[in-house]
């Protein structure tokens, strides 16, 4: 059974940083494309970033240069380092096995950025 558990969210001031983690189990993590997505209040799900099994990375334009996705295959953990956070980054962040709109997602972790 695929299981994804996000953690690391919280309240941070504008300009601050957070590191999100996603503990994965139930599939071969090291061989899997992994993604982060987010959903802001009253809005739809939005792609944030994707990392391939070979550690190639892709970012949505608004996150490029501020967010970094990386993975620890030894411990089956996906990370998202978020720097220079803005109030518009406030959202529930989800990790996903595969692409960002995959059916395999965790329950999410709330990130709130105050101005």
C-alpha positions in Angstrom: 0.0 0.0 0.0 1.3 3.4 -1.0 1.7 5.7 2.0 2.9 9.3 1.9 3.2 11.3 5.1 4.1 15.0 4.9 5.5 17.1 7.8 7.3 20.3 8.4 4.7 22.8 7.7 3.9 25.7 10.0 3.6 29.5 10.4 6.5 31.6 9.1 7.0 35.3 8.4 7.4 36.6 4.9 11.0 36.0 3.8 11.4 33.0 6.1 12.2 29.4 5.3 10.7 26.0 5.9 11.7 22.5 4.9 8.9 20.0 4.2 9.4 16.3 4.4 7.5 13.4 2.9 8.0 9.9 4.3 7.2 7.3 1.7 6.5 3.6 1.9 4.7 0.8 0.0 6.5 1.3 -3.3 10.1 1.4 -4.7 10.8 5.0 -3.8 14.3 5.2 -5.5 12.8 4.3 -8.8 9.8 6.7 -8.6 9.2 10.2 -9.9 8.0 12.3 -7.0 6.3 15.6 -6.9 5.0 18.4 -4.7 1.8 20.2 -5.2 -0.1 22.7 -3.2 -3.6 24.0 -2.7 -4.2 27.5 -1.5 -7.5 28.5 0.2 -10.3 28.6 -2.4 -8.1 27.6 -5.3 -7.3 24.4 -7.2 -4.4 22.1 -6.9 -1.2 23.6 -8.3 2.0 21.9 -9.3 5.1 23.0 -7.4 8.0 20.7 -8.3 9.0 17.3 -9.6 12.1 15.2 -9.2 13.0 12.2 -11.3 14.6 9.0 -10.1 17.8 10.3 -11.6 17.5 13.6 -9.6 16.5 15.8 -12.5 14.3 18.5 -11.1 11.6 20.8 -12.5 9.9 23.8 -10.8 6.8 26.0 -11.5 7.9 29.4 -12.6 6.9 31.2 -9.3 9.0 28.7 -7.2 12.1 28.6 -9.4 15.1 29.9 -7.4 13.3 29.9 -4.1 12.3 26.2 -3.7 14.5 23.1 -3.9 13.3 19.6 -4.2 15.6 16.7 -3.2 15.3 13.2 -2.1 17.0 10.7 0.4 16.6 7.3 -1.3 18.3 5.5 1.6 15.5 6.6 3.9 12.7 7.0 1.4 12.1 10.7 2.2 11.3 13.5 -0.2 12.0 17.1 0.7 11.1 20.5 -0.3 13.3 23.3 0.9 11.4 26.6 0.7 13.2 29.9 1.0 12.1 33.5 0.6 8.6 32.6 1.4 5.8 34.9 0.4 2.2 35.2 1.7 1.0 33.8 -1.6 2.8 30.6 -0.8 0.3 29.9 1.9 -1.3 26.6 1.1 -1.6 23.0 2.0 1.4 21.2 0.5 1.1 17.6 -0.8 3.7 15.1 -1.9 2.7 12.8 -4.7 4.1 9.6 -6.1 4.5 10.3 -9.8 3.2 13.5 -11.2 1.6 16.3 -9.2 -1.9 15.3 -10.0 -1.4 11.6 -9.2 -4.0 9.8 -7.2 -1.2 8.9 -4.8 -0.9 11.8 -2.4 -0.5 12.3 1.3 -2.8 14.2 3.6 -0.8 17.4 3.2 0.9 19.8 5.6 -0.2 23.4 6.1 2.2 26.2 5.3 1.1 29.7 6.4 3.2 32.8 5.5 2.3 36.0 7.3 3.1 39.4 5.8 
